[in-house]
């Protein structure tokens, strides 16, 4: 992947896509298309086709598609499934027809069965029922994985697929409705500290185990496999820290400086009992994450505090405040050099319309 290659990050408005844009630019890639706010609505096939015809990307990182935490998955299963199905179908079809050099499709660990043996190996996909709270979303992501494989078999398309663990970082969605566990805890403890509350309530029992990976480390893994992996089977992109939600809550409390109690609400759903990836294949290829969990939480909390002070911490958006500034000329195929600055809340909010409908479409 040459430094001058044209690279499209689909889903740059999300935490993972924004981290990819930052990382690519920091490494000297000069034609990074991160078209959040100015690019196509991934649910609109004609718009995606037009974008690919104009921009002619050589490499595509598909991180797009709406995401949500447990609450959002319970409330909006149809929206999550439909938007992810459309995004996968439109982006992969346009990439195949335009003849891209390579595409990485990114899914999440919810694609594995609910009661999957731990840690989860790639061959365990589709060997049992999914977690009910995220079944619709997970089914859509599995469909994307299988579509990438089908494109390889039928058309010889150079498509690969990766599976990410729980990912968080600057530009995450911290909204109460859609945040995942790490971002939700950051916001909850921060607000409790400012309000002087005596306790914070965390959904579920705190017992489920999750693997947590910093978004910039996942971006590094995505670039690594784009360069070094060409298998037909999905590859796990983990290697982060595995711990119980209760332990994560304690760590976030310490980072935020909240001195009250932590209460767990067992009436709320836990989700899957454990989601830890077996990333031994990736490790054998030579990749390891670089950022300790505590440090990743500190960086994320510092970003959140700056974003909250500027009124930009509400509801998703790797693009606003992610360090990846968006150039609306991308719809005409112009290349875009994302900001080289450290992540900070510097970009304006997107205007209403198609872009606002994509606000939370940006994570695996």
DRENDO-1510 file (C-alpha; in Angstrom, 1 decimal, always signed):
<recs>
REC; n; res; u; v; w
REC; 1; UNK; +0.0; +0.0; +0.0 .
REC; 2; UNK; +1.9; +3.0; -1.3 .
REC; 3; UNK; +1.9; +6.3; +0.6 .
REC; 4; UNK; +0.3; +7.9; -2.5 .
REC; 5; UNK; -2.5; +5.3; -2.8 .
REC; 6; UNK; -6.1; +6.6; -2.7 .
REC; 7; UNK; -7.6; +5.2; +0.5 .
REC; 8; UNK; -11.3; +5.4; +1.4 .
REC; 9; UNK; -12.4; +5.0; +5.0 .
REC; 10; UNK; -16.1; +4.3; +4.9 .
REC; 11; UNK; -17.6; +5.2; +8.3 .
REC; 12; UNK; -15.1; +7.9; +9.2 .
REC; 13; UNK; -17.7; +9.6; +11.4 .
REC; 14; UNK; -17.3; +6.7; +13.9 .
REC; 15; UNK; -14.7; +6.1; +16.5 .
REC; 16; UNK; -12.9; +3.4; +14.5 .
REC; 17; UNK; -13.0; +5.1; +11.1 .
REC; 18; UNK; -11.8; +8.4; +12.7 .
REC; 19; UNK; -8.9; +6.5; +14.3 .
REC; 20; UNK; -8.0; +5.0; +10.9 .
REC; 21; UNK; -8.0; +8.4; +9.2 .
REC; 22; UNK; -5.7; +9.8; +11.9 .
REC; 23; UNK; -3.4; +6.9; +11.8 .
REC; 24; UNK; -3.1; +6.8; +8.0 .
REC; 25; UNK; -2.3; +10.5; +7.8 .
REC; 26; UNK; +0.2; +10.3; +10.6 .
REC; 27; UNK; +2.0; +7.6; +8.7 .
REC; 28; UNK; +2.3; +9.7; +5.7 .
REC; 29; UNK; -0.5; +8.5; +3.4 .
REC; 30; UNK; -1.4; +11.6; +1.4 .
REC; 31; UNK; -4.8; +10.6; -0.2 .
REC; 32; UNK; -7.1; +9.6; +2.6 .
REC; 33; UNK; -10.7; +9.9; +1.8 .
REC; 34; UNK; -12.6; +10.2; +5.0 .
REC; 35; UNK; -15.8; +11.5; +3.8 .
REC; 36; UNK; -18.0; +11.9; +6.9 .
REC; 37; UNK; -20.5; +14.7; +6.3 .
REC; 38; UNK; -19.5; +15.2; +2.7 .
REC; 39; UNK; -19.5; +11.6; +1.4 .
REC; 40; UNK; -22.3; +9.3; +0.3 .
REC; 41; UNK; -25.0; +8.0; +2.6 .
REC; 42; UNK; -23.9; +4.4; +2.7 .
REC; 43; UNK; -27.6; +3.2; +2.7 .
REC; 44; UNK; -28.1; +4.8; -0.7 .
REC; 45; UNK; -26.7; +2.6; -3.5 .
REC; 46; UNK; -26.7; +5.1; -6.2 .
REC; 47; UNK; -24.9; +7.7; -4.1 .
REC; 48; UNK; -22.2; +5.1; -3.2 .
REC; 49; UNK; -21.8; +4.1; -6.8 .
REC; 50; UNK; -21.4; +7.7; -7.8 .
REC; 51; UNK; -18.8; +8.3; -5.1 .
REC; 52; UNK; -16.7; +5.3; -6.2 .
REC; 53; UNK; -16.9; +6.3; -9.8 .
REC; 54; UNK; -15.6; +9.8; -9.0 .
REC; 55; UNK; -13.1; +9.1; -6.3 .
REC; 56; UNK; -11.7; +5.8; -7.6 .
REC; 57; UNK; -10.3; +4.5; -4.3 .
REC; 58; UNK; -7.6; +1.8; -4.5 .
REC; 59; UNK; -8.0; +0.6; -0.9 .
REC; 60; UNK; -11.2; +0.6; +1.2 .
REC; 61; UNK; -11.6; +0.2; +5.0 .
REC; 62; UNK; -15.3; -0.5; +5.5 .
REC; 63; UNK; -16.0; +0.5; +9.2 .
REC; 64; UNK; -19.4; +2.0; +8.4 .
REC; 65; UNK; -22.8; +1.0; +9.7 .
REC; 66; UNK; -24.9; +2.2; +12.7 .
REC; 67; UNK; -23.9; +0.8; +16.0 .
REC; 68; UNK; -25.4; +0.9; +19.6 .
REC; 69; UNK; -24.9; -0.5; +23.0 .
REC; 70; UNK; -27.2; -3.0; +24.7 .
REC; 71; UNK; -30.1; -0.5; +25.2 .
REC; 72; UNK; -29.9; +0.7; +21.6 .
REC; 73; UNK; -29.8; -2.9; +20.3 .
REC; 74; UNK; -33.0; -3.7; +22.3 .
REC; 75; UNK; -34.9; -0.6; +21.1 .
REC; 76; UNK; -33.8; -0.4; +17.5 .
REC; 77; UNK; -33.0; -3.9; +16.1 .
REC; 78; UNK; -34.6; -3.3; +12.7 .
REC; 79; UNK; -32.8; +0.0; +12.1 .
REC; 80; UNK; -29.5; -1.4; +13.1 .
REC; 81; UNK; -29.9; -4.5; +10.9 .
REC; 82; UNK; -31.2; -2.6; +7.9 .
REC; 83; UNK; -28.6; +0.1; +7.9 .
REC; 84; UNK; -25.8; -2.3; +8.3 .
REC; 85; UNK; -27.1; -4.6; +5.6 .
REC; 86; UNK; -27.5; -1.7; +3.1 .
REC; 87; UNK; -24.1; -0.3; +3.9 .
REC; 88; UNK; -22.3; -3.6; +3.4 .
REC; 89; UNK; -24.2; -4.4; +0.2 .
REC; 90; UNK; -23.7; -1.0; -1.3 .
REC; 91; UNK; -20.0; -0.5; -0.4 .
REC; 92; UNK; -18.8; -4.0; -1.3 .
REC; 93; UNK; -20.7; -4.0; -4.6 .
REC; 94; UNK; -19.4; -0.6; -5.6 .
REC; 95; UNK; -15.9; -1.6; -4.6 .
REC; 96; UNK; -16.0; -4.8; -6.6 .
REC; 97; UNK; -17.4; -3.0; -9.7 .
REC; 98; UNK; -14.8; -0.2; -9.5 .
REC; 99; UNK; -11.9; -2.7; -9.2 .
REC; 100; UNK; -10.4; -1.7; -5.9 .
REC; 101; UNK; -7.0; -3.2; -5.1 .
REC; 102; UNK; -8.2; -4.4; -1.6 .
REC; 103; UNK; -11.0; -4.0; +0.8 .
REC; 104; UNK; -11.2; -4.8; +4.6 .
REC; 105; UNK; -14.7; -5.3; +6.0 .
REC; 106; UNK; -14.9; -4.9; +9.7 .
REC; 107; UNK; -17.4; -6.7; +12.0 .
REC; 108; UNK; -17.6; -7.0; +15.8 .
REC; 109; UNK; -17.3; -9.8; +18.3 .
REC; 110; UNK; -21.1; -10.0; +18.7 .
REC; 111; UNK; -21.0; -12.0; +15.4 .
REC; 112; UNK; -19.9; -15.0; +17.5 .
REC; 113; UNK; -22.5; -17.3; +19.3 .
REC; 114; UNK; -23.7; -16.2; +22.7 .
REC; 115; UNK; -22.3; -19.2; +24.5 .
REC; 116; UNK; -19.2; -19.5; +22.4 .
REC; 117; UNK; -16.1; -21.2; +23.9 .
REC; 118; UNK; -13.6; -18.7; +25.2 .
REC; 119; UNK; -11.5; -17.3; +23.8 .
REC; 120; UNK; -13.4; -17.2; +20.5 .
REC; 121; UNK; -11.6; -18.6; +17.5 .
REC; 122; UNK; -12.5; -17.7; +13.9 .
REC; 123; UNK; -13.9; -21.2; +13.2 .
REC; 124; UNK; -16.5; -20.8; +15.9 .
REC; 125; UNK; -18.5; -18.3; +13.7 .
REC; 126; UNK; -22.1; -19.5; +13.1 .
REC; 127; UNK; -21.8; -22.6; +15.3 .
REC; 128; UNK; -24.6; -21.6; +17.7 .
REC; 129; UNK; -27.4; -19.0; +18.5 .
REC; 130; UNK; -26.4; -15.4; +18.8 .
REC; 131; UNK; -26.9; -13.2; +21.9 .
REC; 132; UNK; -30.6; -12.2; +21.7 .
REC; 133; UNK; -30.1; -8.5; +22.6 .
REC; 134; UNK; -27.9; -7.9; +19.6 .
REC; 135; UNK; -29.1; -10.7; +17.3 .
REC; 136; UNK; -30.4; -8.4; +14.5 .
REC; 137; UNK; -27.3; -6.3; +14.4 .
REC; 138; UNK; -25.0; -9.3; +14.6 .
REC; 139; UNK; -26.8; -11.1; +11.8 .
REC; 140; UNK; -26.3; -8.1; +9.5 .
REC; 141; UNK; -22.6; -8.0; +10.3 .
REC; 142; UNK; -22.3; -11.8; +9.6 .
REC; 143; UNK; -24.1; -11.2; +6.3 .
REC; 144; UNK; -21.4; -8.6; +5.4 .
REC; 145; UNK; -18.7; -11.2; +6.3 .
REC; 146; UNK; -20.3; -13.8; +4.1 .
REC; 147; UNK; -20.8; -11.3; +1.3 .
REC; 148; UNK; -17.1; -10.4; +1.3 .
REC; 149; UNK; -16.3; -14.1; +1.0 .
REC; 150; UNK; -18.9; -14.6; -1.8 .
REC; 151; UNK; -17.4; -11.7; -3.7 .
REC; 152; UNK; -14.0; -13.4; -3.5 .
REC; 153; UNK; -15.4; -16.7; -4.8 .
REC; 154; UNK; -17.5; -15.4; -7.6 .
REC; 155; UNK; -15.6; -12.4; -8.8 .
REC; 156; UNK; -12.1; -12.9; -7.4 .
REC; 157; UNK; -12.5; -9.7; -5.4 .
REC; 158; UNK; -9.5; -8.9; -3.1 .
REC; 159; UNK; -11.7; -8.6; +0.0 .
REC; 160; UNK; -10.8; -9.6; +3.5 .
REC; 161; UNK; -12.7; -9.4; +6.8 .
REC; 162; UNK; -11.7; -8.7; +10.3 .
REC; 163; UNK; -13.5; -9.0; +13.7 .
REC; 164; UNK; -12.9; -6.4; +16.3 .
REC; 165; UNK; -13.4; -6.6; +20.1 .
REC; 166; UNK; -15.1; -3.8; +22.2 .
REC; 167; UNK; -13.4; -0.7; +20.9 .
REC; 168; UNK; -13.3; +2.8; +22.4 .
REC; 169; UNK; -11.4; +6.1; +22.1 .
REC; 170; UNK; -11.6; +9.7; +21.2 .
REC; 171; UNK; -14.6; +10.5; +19.1 .
REC; 172; UNK; -16.7; +7.7; +20.6 .
REC; 173; UNK; -20.4; +7.9; +21.0 .
REC; 174; UNK; -21.0; +8.9; +24.6 .
REC; 175; UNK; -24.8; +9.3; +24.3 .
REC; 176; UNK; -26.9; +7.5; +26.9 .
REC; 177; UNK; -28.9; +5.8; +24.1 .
REC; 178; UNK; -26.1; +4.4; +21.9 .
REC; 179; UNK; -22.9; +4.3; +23.8 .
REC; 180; UNK; -21.0; +1.0; +24.4 .
REC; 181; UNK; -19.8; +0.0; +27.8 .
REC; 182; UNK; -16.5; +1.9; +28.1 .
REC; 183; UNK; -17.9; +5.2; +26.7 .
REC; 184; UNK; -21.1; +4.9; +28.8 .
REC; 185; UNK; -19.1; +4.4; +32.0 .
REC; 186; UNK; -16.9; +7.4; +31.2 .
REC; 187; UNK; -19.9; +9.7; +30.9 .
REC; 188; UNK; -21.7; +8.2; +33.8 .
REC; 189; UNK; -18.9; +8.6; +36.3 .
REC; 190; UNK; -18.0; +12.1; +34.9 .
REC; 191; UNK; -21.5; +13.4; +35.4 .
REC; 192; UNK; -21.8; +11.8; +38.8 .
REC; 193; UNK; -18.5; +13.4; +40.0 .
REC; 194; UNK; -19.6; +16.8; +38.8 .
REC; 195; UNK; -23.0; +16.5; +40.4 .
REC; 196; UNK; -21.5; +15.2; +43.7 .
REC; 197; UNK; -23.6; +12.0; +43.6 .
REC; 198; UNK; -23.0; +9.3; +46.2 .
REC; 199; UNK; -23.2; +6.4; +43.7 .
REC; 200; UNK; -23.3; +5.3; +40.1 .
REC; 201; UNK; -25.5; +2.6; +38.8 .
REC; 202; UNK; -24.1; +0.2; +36.2 .
REC; 203; UNK; -26.3; -2.0; +34.0 .
REC; 204; UNK; -26.3; -5.7; +34.7 .
REC; 205; UNK; -24.4; -7.8; +37.3 .
REC; 206; UNK; -20.9; -6.6; +36.3 .
REC; 207; UNK; -19.9; -10.2; +35.8 .
REC; 208; UNK; -19.7; -10.5; +32.0 .
REC; 209; UNK; -16.2; -10.4; +30.6 .
REC; 210; UNK; -15.2; -8.3; +27.7 .
REC; 211; UNK; -12.0; -7.6; +25.7 .
REC; 212; UNK; -11.3; -3.9; +25.3 .
REC; 213; UNK; -9.1; -2.4; +22.7 .
REC; 214; UNK; -8.1; +1.3; +22.1 .
REC; 215; UNK; -9.4; +2.6; +18.8 .
REC; 216; UNK; -5.9; +3.7; +17.6 .
REC; 217; UNK; -4.6; +0.2; +18.3 .
REC; 218; UNK; -7.4; -1.3; +16.3 .
REC; 219; UNK; -6.7; +1.1; +13.4 .
REC; 220; UNK; -3.1; -0.1; +13.5 .
REC; 221; UNK; -4.3; -3.7; +13.3 .
REC; 222; UNK; -6.5; -2.9; +10.4 .
REC; 223; UNK; -3.7; -1.3; +8.4 .
REC; 224; UNK; -1.4; -4.3; +9.3 .
REC; 225; UNK; -3.8; -6.9; +7.9 .
REC; 226; UNK; -4.5; -4.7; +4.9 .
REC; 227; UNK; -0.8; -5.1; +4.1 .
REC; 228; UNK; -0.1; -8.6; +5.3 .
REC; 229; UNK; -3.3; -10.7; +5.3 .
REC; 230; UNK; -5.1; -12.1; +2.3 .
REC; 231; UNK; -7.0; -15.1; +3.6 .
REC; 232; UNK; -10.6; -15.9; +2.7 .
REC; 233; UNK; -11.6; -16.5; +6.3 .
REC; 234; UNK; -12.2; -13.6; +8.8 .
REC; 235; UNK; -9.3; -12.8; +11.1 .
REC; 236; UNK; -9.7; -11.7; +14.8 .
REC; 237; UNK; -8.2; -8.3; +15.4 .
REC; 238; UNK; -8.0; -8.5; +19.2 .
REC; 239; UNK; -5.2; -8.6; +21.7 .
REC; 240; UNK; -6.5; -6.0; +24.1 .
REC; 241; UNK; -7.3; -6.4; +27.8 .
REC; 242; UNK; -9.8; -9.0; +29.0 .
REC; 243; UNK; -11.6; -8.2; +32.2 .
REC; 244; UNK; -15.1; -8.2; +33.9 .
REC; 245; UNK; -17.3; -5.2; +33.4 .
REC; 246; UNK; -17.1; -4.6; +37.2 .
REC; 247; UNK; -13.3; -4.4; +37.0 .
REC; 248; UNK; -13.6; -1.9; +34.0 .
REC; 249; UNK; -16.0; +0.2; +36.1 .
REC; 250; UNK; -13.5; +0.4; +38.9 .
REC; 251; UNK; -10.8; +1.4; +36.5 .
REC; 252; UNK; -13.0; +4.1; +34.9 .
REC; 253; UNK; -14.0; +5.4; +38.4 .
REC; 254; UNK; -10.3; +5.8; +39.2 .
REC; 255; UNK; -9.5; +7.6; +36.0 .
REC; 256; UNK; -12.4; +10.0; +36.3 .
REC; 257; UNK; -11.8; +10.6; +40.0 .
REC; 258; UNK; -15.2; +9.6; +41.3 .
REC; 259; UNK; -15.2; +8.7; +44.9 .
REC; 260; UNK; -18.7; +7.3; +45.4 .
REC; 261; UNK; -20.0; +3.8; +45.3 .
REC; 262; UNK; -20.7; +1.5; +42.3 .
REC; 263; UNK; -24.1; -0.2; +42.2 .
REC; 264; UNK; -25.1; -2.9; +39.8 .
REC; 265; UNK; -28.6; -3.3; +38.5 .
REC; 266; UNK; -29.2; -7.0; +37.8 .
REC; 267; UNK; -32.7; -6.1; +36.3 .
REC; 268; UNK; -30.9; -4.7; +33.3 .
REC; 269; UNK; -29.5; -7.1; +30.6 .
REC; 270; UNK; -25.9; -8.3; +30.8 .
REC; 271; UNK; -25.6; -9.3; +27.2 .
REC; 272; UNK; -23.3; -12.2; +26.3 .
REC; 273; UNK; -21.6; -13.8; +29.4 .
REC; 274; UNK; -18.1; -13.4; +27.7 .
REC; 275; UNK; -16.7; -12.0; +24.5 .
REC; 276; UNK; -12.9; -12.5; +24.3 .
REC; 277; UNK; -11.2; -13.0; +20.9 .
REC; 278; UNK; -8.6; -15.6; +20.2 .
REC; 279; UNK; -6.2; -13.5; +18.1 .
REC; 280; UNK; -3.3; -16.0; +18.0 .
REC; 281; UNK; -3.3; -15.9; +14.2 .
REC; 282; UNK; -2.8; -12.1; +14.2 .
REC; 283; UNK; -0.1; -12.5; +16.9 .
REC; 284; UNK; +1.8; -15.1; +14.9 .
REC; 285; UNK; +1.9; -12.6; +12.1 .
REC; 286; UNK; +3.7; -10.2; +14.4 .
REC; 287; UNK; +1.1; -7.7; +15.6 .
REC; 288; UNK; +0.5; -6.5; +19.2 .
REC; 289; UNK; -1.4; -3.6; +20.7 .
REC; 290; UNK; +0.6; -0.8; +22.0 .
REC; 291; UNK; -1.6; +1.1; +24.5 .
REC; 292; UNK; -2.3; -0.2; +28.0 .
REC; 293; UNK; -6.0; -0.1; +29.0 .
REC; 294; UNK; -5.5; +2.5; +31.8 .
REC; 295; UNK; -3.6; +4.8; +29.4 .
REC; 296; UNK; -6.3; +4.4; +26.7 .
REC; 297; UNK; -9.0; +5.3; +29.2 .
REC; 298; UNK; -7.1; +8.4; +30.3 .
REC; 299; UNK; -6.7; +9.6; +26.7 .
REC; 300; UNK; -10.4; +8.9; +26.1 .
REC; 301; UNK; -11.5; +10.7; +29.2 .
REC; 302; UNK; -9.3; +13.7; +28.4 .
REC; 303; UNK; -10.9; +13.9; +25.0 .
REC; 304; UNK; -14.4; +13.6; +26.5 .
REC; 305; UNK; -13.7; +16.5; +28.9 .
REC; 306; UNK; -12.6; +18.8; +26.1 .
REC; 307; UNK; -15.5; +17.7; +23.9 .
REC; 308; UNK; -18.0; +18.2; +26.8 .
REC; 309; UNK; -16.6; +21.7; +27.4 .
REC; 310; UNK; -17.2; +22.6; +23.8 .
REC; 311; UNK; -20.7; +21.0; +23.7 .
REC; 312; UNK; -19.6; +18.2; +21.3 .
REC; 313; UNK; -19.6; +15.1; +23.6 .
REC; 314; UNK; -23.3; +14.2; +23.0 .
REC; 315; UNK; -24.0; +11.4; +20.6 .
REC; 316; UNK; -21.4; +9.8; +18.4 .
REC; 317; UNK; -19.2; +11.2; +15.9 .
REC; 318; UNK; -15.7; +10.3; +15.3 .
REC; 319; UNK; -15.5; +13.0; +12.8 .
REC; 320; UNK; -16.5; +15.9; +14.9 .
REC; 321; UNK; -13.6; +16.3; +17.3 .
REC; 322; UNK; -11.8; +13.2; +16.1 .
REC; 323; UNK; -8.8; +15.0; +14.6 .
REC; 324; UNK; -9.9; +14.0; +11.1 .
REC; 325; UNK; -11.2; +17.1; +9.5 .
REC; 326; UNK; -13.7; +16.6; +6.7 .
REC; 327; UNK; -13.5; +18.1; +3.3 .
REC; 328; UNK; -16.9; +18.2; +1.5 .
REC; 329; UNK; -15.1; +18.2; -1.9 .
REC; 330; UNK; -14.6; +14.5; -1.4 .
REC; 331; UNK; -18.0; +13.9; -3.1 .
REC; 332; UNK; -16.2; +15.1; -6.3 .
REC; 333; UNK; -13.3; +12.7; -5.8 .
REC; 334; UNK; -10.9; +15.1; -4.3 .
REC; 335; UNK; -8.4; +13.7; -1.8 .
REC; 336; UNK; -8.4; +14.8; +1.8 .
REC; 337; UNK; -5.5; +15.2; +4.2 .
REC; 338; UNK; -6.9; +14.6; +7.7 .
REC; 339; UNK; -5.6; +16.7; +10.6 .
REC; 340; UNK; -2.3; +15.7; +12.0 .
REC; 341; UNK; -3.2; +17.2; +15.4 .
REC; 342; UNK; -3.8; +15.1; +18.5 .
REC; 343; UNK; -7.5; +14.2; +18.9 .
REC; 344; UNK; -9.5; +17.1; +20.1 .
REC; 345; UNK; -13.0; +18.6; +19.7 .
REC; 346; UNK; -12.2; +20.9; +16.8 .
REC; 347; UNK; -14.5; +20.1; +14.0 .
REC; 348; UNK; -18.1; +21.5; +13.7 .
REC; 349; UNK; -21.2; +19.4; +14.1 .
REC; 350; UNK; -22.6; +18.1; +10.8 .
REC; 351; UNK; -25.7; +19.9; +9.4 .
REC; 352; UNK; -29.1; +18.1; +9.4 .
REC; 353; UNK; -29.9; +15.9; +6.4 .
REC; 354; UNK; -28.3; +12.8; +5.1 .
REC; 355; UNK; -25.2; +13.4; +7.1 .
REC; 356; UNK; -27.1; +13.7; +10.4 .
REC; 357; UNK; -28.8; +10.4; +9.7 .
REC; 358; UNK; -25.3; +8.9; +9.5 .
REC; 359; UNK; -24.4; +10.3; +12.9 .
REC; 360; UNK; -24.0; +7.0; +14.6 .
REC; 361; UNK; -23.0; +4.9; +11.6 .
REC; 362; UNK; -19.4; +4.3; +12.2 .
REC; 363; UNK; -18.4; +1.3; +14.2 .
REC; 364; UNK; -18.0; -2.4; +13.7 .
</recs>
